[in-house]
Amino acid sequence: MMKYLLMGTMLSSMLALNGCGGDAEGATGFAVSSNSIVNGGVIAEKYSGDGGNVSPHVQWKNAPEGTKSFVLIMDDPDAKPVVGFTWVHWNVFLKDDAVTELDEGASGTANMPAGAIEGTTSGGAFQYIGPNPPKDQTHTYHICVYAMSTAGIPVGVTVNSSFTRTAFKAKFDADILKSACMTGKYTGK
């Protein structure tokens, strides 16, 4: 039993160091969380394409020193076998480090932070589009926030920009100080 507890602790630590552990880093590390979605839990229907497509609340804390702006990306790598690529559900580019939270339902409204740009989703929308996997398929959705060393919106980013986590890291790796991620699962209706 102790062997399995130790292995679980080591795995959690590796995930946290990789920036994919959500709150797993604890009170002192860069972390992302939500009042709408429990990290690793089930995403409620109201945040899905089957429900109201309401954007979830997302907040982050303890950004590393030198952070000047943030980028949020929500994508679905489980969509690849279905549509041939990782589906982008939300891209938010925040021009400064003062914003550390997005309110529930803010996407596509005047409640988005001043100066924020919402990029294009894989569905062509310029705002959040909720999970909508095929019926009875469960997909895992990744919400990641990137602490950027550059102020302002990244060069070349417009409302027509659409990035998966992988593509964003490939293009802006030199400007990313750290990332913090959480996940949620949703099963298609």
Contacts in CASP RR format, 6 or more apart in sequence:
PFRMAT RR
TARGET T0000
AUTHOR 0000-0000-0000
METHOD contacts of the structure
MODEL  1
MMKYLLMGTMLSSMLALNGCGGDAEGATGFAVSSNSIVNGGVIAEKYSGD
GGNVSPHVQWKNAPEGTKSFVLIMDDPDAKPVVGFTWVHWNVFLKDDAVT
ELDEGASGTANMPAGAIEGTTSGGAFQYIGPNPPKDQTHTYHICVYAMST
AGIPVGVTVNSSFTRTAFKAKFDADILKSACMTGKYTGK
12 21 0 8 1.000
12 24 0 8 1.000
13 24 0 8 1.000
15 21 0 8 1.000
15 24 0 8 1.000
16 22 0 8 1.000
16 24 0 8 1.000
16 25 0 8 1.000
16 26 0 8 1.000
19 25 0 8 1.000
19 30 0 8 1.000
19 144 0 8 1.000
19 178 0 8 1.000
19 179 0 8 1.000
19 180 0 8 1.000
19 181 0 8 1.000
20 142 0 8 1.000
20 144 0 8 1.000
20 179 0 8 1.000
20 181 0 8 1.000
20 183 0 8 1.000
21 31 0 8 1.000
21 39 0 8 1.000
21 180 0 8 1.000
21 181 0 8 1.000
21 182 0 8 1.000
22 31 0 8 1.000
22 32 0 8 1.000
22 33 0 8 1.000
22 39 0 8 1.000
22 180 0 8 1.000
22 181 0 8 1.000
22 182 0 8 1.000
23 31 0 8 1.000
23 32 0 8 1.000
23 33 0 8 1.000
23 39 0 8 1.000
23 182 0 8 1.000
24 31 0 8 1.000
25 31 0 8 1.000
25 62 0 8 1.000
25 180 0 8 1.000
27 62 0 8 1.000
28 62 0 8 1.000
29 62 0 8 1.000
29 180 0 8 1.000
30 60 0 8 1.000
30 61 0 8 1.000
30 62 0 8 1.000
30 63 0 8 1.000
30 64 0 8 1.000
30 147 0 8 1.000
30 178 0 8 1.000
30 179 0 8 1.000
30 180 0 8 1.000
31 60 0 8 1.000
31 61 0 8 1.000
31 62 0 8 1.000
31 180 0 8 1.000
32 58 0 8 1.000
32 59 0 8 1.000
32 60 0 8 1.000
32 143 0 8 1.000
32 144 0 8 1.000
32 145 0 8 1.000
32 180 0 8 1.000
32 181 0 8 1.000
32 182 0 8 1.000
33 39 0 8 1.000
33 58 0 8 1.000
33 59 0 8 1.000
33 60 0 8 1.000
33 61 0 8 1.000
33 182 0 8 1.000
34 56 0 8 1.000
34 57 0 8 1.000
34 58 0 8 1.000
34 59 0 8 1.000
34 143 0 8 1.000
34 182 0 8 1.000
35 57 0 8 1.000
35 59 0 8 1.000
35 104 0 8 1.000
36 44 0 8 1.000
36 47 0 8 1.000
36 56 0 8 1.000
36 57 0 8 1.000
36 58 0 8 1.000
36 104 0 8 1.000
37 43 0 8 1.000
37 44 0 8 1.000
37 47 0 8 1.000
37 56 0 8 1.000
37 143 0 8 1.000
37 182 0 8 1.000
37 184 0 8 1.000
38 184 0 8 1.000
39 182 0 8 1.000
39 183 0 8 1.000
39 184 0 8 1.000
40 140 0 8 1.000
40 182 0 8 1.000
40 183 0 8 1.000
40 184 0 8 1.000
40 185 0 8 1.000
41 183 0 8 1.000
41 184 0 8 1.000
41 185 0 8 1.000
42 184 0 8 1.000
42 185 0 8 1.000
42 186 0 8 1.000
42 187 0 8 1.000
43 56 0 8 1.000
43 131 0 8 1.000
43 141 0 8 1.000
43 184 0 8 1.000
43 185 0 8 1.000
43 186 0 8 1.000
45 51 0 8 1.000
45 52 0 8 1.000
45 189 0 8 1.000
46 52 0 8 1.000
46 54 0 8 1.000
47 53 0 8 1.000
47 54 0 8 1.000
47 55 0 8 1.000
47 56 0 8 1.000
47 130 0 8 1.000
47 131 0 8 1.000
47 186 0 8 1.000
48 130 0 8 1.000
48 131 0 8 1.000
48 132 0 8 1.000
48 186 0 8 1.000
48 188 0 8 1.000
49 129 0 8 1.000
49 130 0 8 1.000
49 131 0 8 1.000
49 132 0 8 1.000
50 132 0 8 1.000
50 188 0 8 1.000
50 189 0 8 1.000
53 128 0 8 1.000
53 129 0 8 1.000
53 130 0 8 1.000
54 104 0 8 1.000
54 105 0 8 1.000
54 128 0 8 1.000
55 90 0 8 1.000
55 102 0 8 1.000
55 104 0 8 1.000
55 105 0 8 1.000
55 106 0 8 1.000
55 107 0 8 1.000
55 108 0 8 1.000
55 127 0 8 1.000
55 128 0 8 1.000
56 104 0 8 1.000
56 105 0 8 1.000
56 143 0 8 1.000
57 101 0 8 1.000
57 102 0 8 1.000
57 103 0 8 1.000
57 104 0 8 1.000
57 105 0 8 1.000
58 72 0 8 1.000
58 101 0 8 1.000
58 102 0 8 1.000
58 143 0 8 1.000
58 145 0 8 1.000
59 100 0 8 1.000
59 101 0 8 1.000
59 102 0 8 1.000
60 70 0 8 1.000
60 100 0 8 1.000
60 101 0 8 1.000
60 145 0 8 1.000
60 180 0 8 1.000
61 100 0 8 1.000
63 70 0 8 1.000
63 97 0 8 1.000
63 100 0 8 1.000
63 147 0 8 1.000
63 177 0 8 1.000
63 178 0 8 1.000
64 147 0 8 1.000
64 177 0 8 1.000
64 178 0 8 1.000
66 149 0 8 1.000
66 177 0 8 1.000
67 97 0 8 1.000
67 147 0 8 1.000
67 148 0 8 1.000
67 149 0 8 1.000
67 177 0 8 1.000
68 96 0 8 1.000
68 97 0 8 1.000
68 148 0 8 1.000
68 149 0 8 1.000
68 150 0 8 1.000
68 151 0 8 1.000
68 152 0 8 1.000
69 93 0 8 1.000
69 94 0 8 1.000
69 95 0 8 1.000
69 96 0 8 1.000
69 97 0 8 1.000
69 148 0 8 1.000
69 150 0 8 1.000
69 151 0 8 1.000
69 152 0 8 1.000
69 153 0 8 1.000
69 154 0 8 1.000
70 94 0 8 1.000
70 97 0 8 1.000
70 99 0 8 1.000
70 100 0 8 1.000
70 145 0 8 1.000
70 146 0 8 1.000
70 147 0 8 1.000
70 148 0 8 1.000
71 91 0 8 1.000
71 92 0 8 1.000
71 93 0 8 1.000
71 94 0 8 1.000
71 145 0 8 1.000
71 146 0 8 1.000
71 148 0 8 1.000
71 154 0 8 1.000
71 168 0 8 1.000
71 172 0 8 1.000
72 90 0 8 1.000
72 91 0 8 1.000
72 92 0 8 1.000
72 94 0 8 1.000
72 102 0 8 1.000
72 143 0 8 1.000
72 144 0 8 1.000
72 145 0 8 1.000
72 146 0 8 1.000
73 88 0 8 1.000
73 90 0 8 1.000
73 91 0 8 1.000
73 92 0 8 1.000
73 142 0 8 1.000
73 143 0 8 1.000
73 144 0 8 1.000
73 146 0 8 1.000
73 163 0 8 1.000
73 164 0 8 1.000
73 165 0 8 1.000
73 168 0 8 1.000
74 88 0 8 1.000
74 89 0 8 1.000
74 90 0 8 1.000
74 128 0 8 1.000
74 141 0 8 1.000
74 142 0 8 1.000
74 143 0 8 1.000
74 144 0 8 1.000
75 86 0 8 1.000
75 87 0 8 1.000
75 88 0 8 1.000
75 89 0 8 1.000
75 141 0 8 1.000
75 142 0 8 1.000
75 164 0 8 1.000
75 165 0 8 1.000
76 86 0 8 1.000
76 87 0 8 1.000
76 89 0 8 1.000
76 131 0 8 1.000
76 133 0 8 1.000
76 139 0 8 1.000
76 140 0 8 1.000
76 141 0 8 1.000
76 142 0 8 1.000
77 86 0 8 1.000
77 140 0 8 1.000
77 142 0 8 1.000
77 164 0 8 1.000
78 133 0 8 1.000
78 137 0 8 1.000
78 138 0 8 1.000
78 139 0 8 1.000
78 140 0 8 1.000
79 85 0 8 1.000
79 86 0 8 1.000
79 87 0 8 1.000
79 122 0 8 1.000
79 133 0 8 1.000
79 139 0 8 1.000
80 86 0 8 1.000
82 133 0 8 1.000
82 134 0 8 1.000
82 137 0 8 1.000
83 122 0 8 1.000
85 122 0 8 1.000
85 164 0 8 1.000
86 164 0 8 1.000
86 165 0 8 1.000
86 166 0 8 1.000
87 121 0 8 1.000
87 122 0 8 1.000
87 123 0 8 1.000
88 120 0 8 1.000
88 121 0 8 1.000
88 122 0 8 1.000
88 162 0 8 1.000
88 163 0 8 1.000
88 164 0 8 1.000
89 121 0 8 1.000
89 122 0 8 1.000
89 128 0 8 1.000
89 129 0 8 1.000
89 130 0 8 1.000
89 131 0 8 1.000
89 141 0 8 1.000
90 107 0 8 1.000
90 118 0 8 1.000
90 121 0 8 1.000
90 127 0 8 1.000
90 128 0 8 1.000
90 129 0 8 1.000
90 130 0 8 1.000
90 143 0 8 1.000
91 118 0 8 1.000
91 119 0 8 1.000
91 120 0 8 1.000
91 121 0 8 1.000
91 161 0 8 1.000
91 162 0 8 1.000
91 163 0 8 1.000
92 102 0 8 1.000
92 107 0 8 1.000
92 112 0 8 1.000
92 116 0 8 1.000
92 117 0 8 1.000
92 118 0 8 1.000
92 119 0 8 1.000
93 116 0 8 1.000
93 117 0 8 1.000
93 118 0 8 1.000
93 119 0 8 1.000
93 153 0 8 1.000
93 154 0 8 1.000
93 157 0 8 1.000
93 161 0 8 1.000
94 113 0 8 1.000
94 115 0 8 1.000
94 116 0 8 1.000
95 115 0 8 1.000
95 116 0 8 1.000
95 151 0 8 1.000
95 152 0 8 1.000
95 153 0 8 1.000
96 151 0 8 1.000
96 152 0 8 1.000
97 147 0 8 1.000
99 113 0 8 1.000
99 116 0 8 1.000
102 112 0 8 1.000
102 113 0 8 1.000
103 111 0 8 1.000
105 111 0 8 1.000
105 128 0 8 1.000
106 112 0 8 1.000
107 118 0 8 1.000
107 127 0 8 1.000
107 128 0 8 1.000
108 118 0 8 1.000
108 126 0 8 1.000
108 127 0 8 1.000
108 128 0 8 1.000
112 118 0 8 1.000
115 153 0 8 1.000
117 153 0 8 1.000
117 157 0 8 1.000
117 158 0 8 1.000
117 159 0 8 1.000
117 161 0 8 1.000
118 126 0 8 1.000
118 127 0 8 1.000
118 128 0 8 1.000
118 159 0 8 1.000
119 126 0 8 1.000
119 157 0 8 1.000
119 158 0 8 1.000
119 159 0 8 1.000
119 160 0 8 1.000
119 161 0 8 1.000
119 162 0 8 1.000
120 126 0 8 1.000
120 159 0 8 1.000
120 160 0 8 1.000
120 161 0 8 1.000
120 162 0 8 1.000
121 127 0 8 1.000
121 128 0 8 1.000
121 129 0 8 1.000
121 162 0 8 1.000
122 129 0 8 1.000
122 162 0 8 1.000
123 129 0 8 1.000
124 162 0 8 1.000
126 159 0 8 1.000
131 139 0 8 1.000
131 141 0 8 1.000
131 186 0 8 1.000
131 188 0 8 1.000
132 188 0 8 1.000
133 139 0 8 1.000
133 186 0 8 1.000
133 187 0 8 1.000
133 188 0 8 1.000
134 188 0 8 1.000
135 188 0 8 1.000
135 189 0 8 1.000
136 187 0 8 1.000
136 188 0 8 1.000
137 187 0 8 1.000
137 188 0 8 1.000
138 185 0 8 1.000
138 186 0 8 1.000
138 187 0 8 1.000
138 188 0 8 1.000
139 185 0 8 1.000
139 186 0 8 1.000
140 183 0 8 1.000
140 184 0 8 1.000
140 185 0 8 1.000
141 183 0 8 1.000
141 184 0 8 1.000
141 185 0 8 1.000
141 186 0 8 1.000
142 165 0 8 1.000
142 181 0 8 1.000
142 182 0 8 1.000
142 183 0 8 1.000
143 181 0 8 1.000
143 182 0 8 1.000
143 183 0 8 1.000
143 184 0 8 1.000
144 165 0 8 1.000
144 179 0 8 1.000
144 180 0 8 1.000
144 181 0 8 1.000
144 182 0 8 1.000
145 179 0 8 1.000
145 180 0 8 1.000
145 181 0 8 1.000
146 168 0 8 1.000
146 172 0 8 1.000
146 176 0 8 1.000
146 178 0 8 1.000
146 179 0 8 1.000
147 176 0 8 1.000
147 177 0 8 1.000
147 178 0 8 1.000
147 179 0 8 1.000
147 180 0 8 1.000
148 154 0 8 1.000
148 172 0 8 1.000
148 175 0 8 1.000
148 176 0 8 1.000
148 177 0 8 1.000
149 175 0 8 1.000
149 176 0 8 1.000
149 177 0 8 1.000
150 175 0 8 1.000
154 172 0 8 1.000
154 175 0 8 1.000
163 171 0 8 1.000
165 181 0 8 1.000
169 176 0 8 1.000
169 179 0 8 1.000
END
